[in-house]
């Protein structure tokens, strides 16, 4: 069984060397124009330990977080 997690700005203190998963989906955007402020940091962190990544958009009717 593969373990894949999703993360966003709410997971702001990740010790990537301790994360034991098969993949991670990283929140990129939400609504109209909102970019998750932790997006770049999460991408860099996951890549630094070779965890496969994917991205997602959170659909919302709001134009801000």
Secondary structure by P-SEA (a helix, b strand, c coil): cbbbbbbcccccccccccccccbbbbbccccccccccaaaaaaaaaaaacccbbbbbbccccccc
